[in-house]
């Protein structure tokens, strides 16, 4: 899947990671689950930053589980 607005997606991913880091501090009992979700956003950001013309849809599916 190609992303035409990769720069904006990268910004959104970064914002999500920052939000999740704050949530992890507020809800330490959910730390593992929040960290897992943050890792998926970081992986998506990495993919968008490095190859925006070929995004793996499975990352989206994993975030929804």
CNS distance restraints for C-alpha pairs under 8 A (distance, minus, plus):
assign (resid   1 and name CA) (resid  53 and name CA) 6.78 0.50 0.50
assign (resid   1 and name CA) (resid  54 and name CA) 5.45 0.50 0.50
assign (resid   1 and name CA) (resid  55 and name CA) 5.07 0.50 0.50
assign (resid   1 and name CA) (resid  56 and name CA) 6.83 0.50 0.50
assign (resid   1 and name CA) (resid  57 and name CA) 6.98 0.50 0.50
assign (resid   2 and name CA) (resid  52 and name CA) 6.13 0.50 0.50
assign (resid   2 and name CA) (resid  53 and name CA) 4.26 0.50 0.50
assign (resid   2 and name CA) (resid  54 and name CA) 5.37 0.50 0.50
assign (resid   2 and name CA) (resid  55 and name CA) 6.14 0.50 0.50
assign (resid   3 and name CA) (resid  48 and name CA) 7.79 0.50 0.50
assign (resid   3 and name CA) (resid  52 and name CA) 5.64 0.50 0.50
assign (resid   3 and name CA) (resid  53 and name CA) 6.05 0.50 0.50
assign (resid   3 and name CA) (resid  54 and name CA) 7.83 0.50 0.50
assign (resid   3 and name CA) (resid  55 and name CA) 7.41 0.50 0.50
assign (resid   4 and name CA) (resid  52 and name CA) 7.65 0.50 0.50
assign (resid   4 and name CA) (resid  53 and name CA) 7.87 0.50 0.50
assign (resid   5 and name CA) (resid   9 and name CA) 6.45 0.50 0.50
assign (resid   6 and name CA) (resid  10 and name CA) 6.07 0.50 0.50
assign (resid   6 and name CA) (resid  48 and name CA) 5.90 0.50 0.50
assign (resid   6 and name CA) (resid  49 and name CA) 7.18 0.50 0.50
assign (resid   6 and name CA) (resid  52 and name CA) 5.90 0.50 0.50
assign (resid   7 and name CA) (resid  11 and name CA) 6.39 0.50 0.50
assign (resid   7 and name CA) (resid  48 and name CA) 7.91 0.50 0.50
assign (resid   7 and name CA) (resid  49 and name CA) 7.58 0.50 0.50
assign (resid   8 and name CA) (resid  12 and name CA) 6.20 0.50 0.50
assign (resid   9 and name CA) (resid  13 and name CA) 6.12 0.50 0.50
assign (resid   9 and name CA) (resid  45 and name CA) 7.40 0.50 0.50
assign (resid   9 and name CA) (resid  48 and name CA) 7.19 0.50 0.50
assign (resid  10 and name CA) (resid  14 and name CA) 6.26 0.50 0.50
assign (resid  10 and name CA) (resid  45 and name CA) 5.17 0.50 0.50
assign (resid  10 and name CA) (resid  48 and name CA) 6.25 0.50 0.50
assign (resid  10 and name CA) (resid  49 and name CA) 6.55 0.50 0.50
assign (resid  11 and name CA) (resid  15 and name CA) 6.23 0.50 0.50
assign (resid  12 and name CA) (resid  16 and name CA) 6.17 0.50 0.50
assign (resid  13 and name CA) (resid  17 and name CA) 6.26 0.50 0.50
assign (resid  13 and name CA) (resid  41 and name CA) 5.55 0.50 0.50
assign (resid  13 and name CA) (resid  42 and name CA) 6.75 0.50 0.50
assign (resid  13 and name CA) (resid  44 and name CA) 7.14 0.50 0.50
assign (resid  13 and name CA) (resid  45 and name CA) 5.55 0.50 0.50
assign (resid  14 and name CA) (resid  18 and name CA) 6.31 0.50 0.50
assign (resid  14 and name CA) (resid  41 and name CA) 7.68 0.50 0.50
assign (resid  14 and name CA) (resid  42 and name CA) 7.37 0.50 0.50
assign (resid  14 and name CA) (resid  45 and name CA) 7.12 0.50 0.50
assign (resid  15 and name CA) (resid  19 and name CA) 6.18 0.50 0.50
assign (resid  16 and name CA) (resid  20 and name CA) 6.09 0.50 0.50
assign (resid  16 and name CA) (resid  38 and name CA) 7.40 0.50 0.50
assign (resid  16 and name CA) (resid  41 and name CA) 6.94 0.50 0.50
assign (resid  17 and name CA) (resid  21 and name CA) 6.17 0.50 0.50
assign (resid  17 and name CA) (resid  38 and name CA) 5.24 0.50 0.50
assign (resid  17 and name CA) (resid  41 and name CA) 6.34 0.50 0.50
assign (resid  17 and name CA) (resid  42 and name CA) 6.83 0.50 0.50
assign (resid  18 and name CA) (resid  22 and name CA) 6.45 0.50 0.50
assign (resid  19 and name CA) (resid  23 and name CA) 6.31 0.50 0.50
assign (resid  20 and name CA) (resid  24 and name CA) 6.05 0.50 0.50
assign (resid  20 and name CA) (resid  34 and name CA) 6.30 0.50 0.50
assign (resid  20 and name CA) (resid  35 and name CA) 7.52 0.50 0.50
assign (resid  20 and name CA) (resid  37 and name CA) 7.86 0.50 0.50
assign (resid  20 and name CA) (resid  38 and name CA) 6.12 0.50 0.50
assign (resid  21 and name CA) (resid  25 and name CA) 6.50 0.50 0.50
assign (resid  21 and name CA) (resid  34 and name CA) 7.82 0.50 0.50
assign (resid  21 and name CA) (resid  35 and name CA) 7.70 0.50 0.50
assign (resid  21 and name CA) (resid  38 and name CA) 7.57 0.50 0.50
assign (resid  22 and name CA) (resid  26 and name CA) 6.38 0.50 0.50
assign (resid  23 and name CA) (resid  27 and name CA) 5.86 0.50 0.50
assign (resid  23 and name CA) (resid  34 and name CA) 7.48 0.50 0.50
assign (resid  24 and name CA) (resid  28 and name CA) 5.53 0.50 0.50
assign (resid  24 and name CA) (resid  30 and name CA) 6.79 0.50 0.50
assign (resid  24 and name CA) (resid  31 and name CA) 5.09 0.50 0.50
assign (resid  24 and name CA) (resid  34 and name CA) 6.04 0.50 0.50
assign (resid  24 and name CA) (resid  35 and name CA) 7.25 0.50 0.50
assign (resid  25 and name CA) (resid  31 and name CA) 7.72 0.50 0.50
assign (resid  27 and name CA) (resid  31 and name CA) 6.62 0.50 0.50
assign (resid  30 and name CA) (resid  34 and name CA) 6.14 0.50 0.50
assign (resid  31 and name CA) (resid  35 and name CA) 5.89 0.50 0.50
assign (resid  32 and name CA) (resid  36 and name CA) 6.15 0.50 0.50
assign (resid  33 and name CA) (resid  37 and name CA) 6.38 0.50 0.50
assign (resid  34 and name CA) (resid  38 and name CA) 6.13 0.50 0.50
assign (resid  35 and name CA) (resid  39 and name CA) 6.12 0.50 0.50
assign (resid  36 and name CA) (resid  40 and name CA) 6.57 0.50 0.50
assign (resid  37 and name CA) (resid  41 and name CA) 6.53 0.50 0.50
assign (resid  37 and name CA) (resid  63 and name CA) 6.20 0.50 0.50
assign (resid  38 and name CA) (resid  42 and name CA) 6.18 0.50 0.50
assign (resid  39 and name CA) (resid  43 and name CA) 6.10 0.50 0.50
assign (resid  40 and name CA) (resid  44 and name CA) 6.18 0.50 0.50
assign (resid  40 and name CA) (resid  59 and name CA) 6.61 0.50 0.50
assign (resid  40 and name CA) (resid  62 and name CA) 7.54 0.50 0.50
assign (resid  40 and name CA) (resid  63 and name CA) 6.30 0.50 0.50
assign (resid  41 and name CA) (resid  45 and name CA) 6.15 0.50 0.50
assign (resid  41 and name CA) (resid  63 and name CA) 7.87 0.50 0.50
assign (resid  42 and name CA) (resid  46 and name CA) 6.12 0.50 0.50
assign (resid  43 and name CA) (resid  47 and name CA) 6.20 0.50 0.50
assign (resid  43 and name CA) (resid  59 and name CA) 7.80 0.50 0.50
assign (resid  44 and name CA) (resid  48 and name CA) 6.10 0.50 0.50
assign (resid  44 and name CA) (resid  55 and name CA) 7.96 0.50 0.50
assign (resid  44 and name CA) (resid  59 and name CA) 6.66 0.50 0.50
assign (resid  45 and name CA) (resid  49 and name CA) 5.97 0.50 0.50
assign (resid  46 and name CA) (resid  50 and name CA) 6.06 0.50 0.50
assign (resid  47 and name CA) (resid  51 and name CA) 5.58 0.50 0.50
assign (resid  47 and name CA) (resid  52 and name CA) 6.62 0.50 0.50
assign (resid  47 and name CA) (resid  55 and name CA) 6.52 0.50 0.50
assign (resid  48 and name CA) (resid  52 and name CA) 4.44 0.50 0.50
assign (resid  48 and name CA) (resid  55 and name CA) 6.87 0.50 0.50
assign (resid  51 and name CA) (resid  55 and name CA) 7.22 0.50 0.50
assign (resid  56 and name CA) (resid  60 and name CA) 7.95 0.50 0.50
assign (resid  57 and name CA) (resid  61 and name CA) 6.68 0.50 0.50
assign (resid  58 and name CA) (resid  62 and name CA) 6.08 0.50 0.50
assign (resid  59 and name CA) (resid  63 and name CA) 6.32 0.50 0.50
assign (resid  60 and name CA) (resid  64 and name CA) 6.54 0.50 0.50
assign (resid  61 and name CA) (resid  65 and name CA) 6.69 0.50 0.50
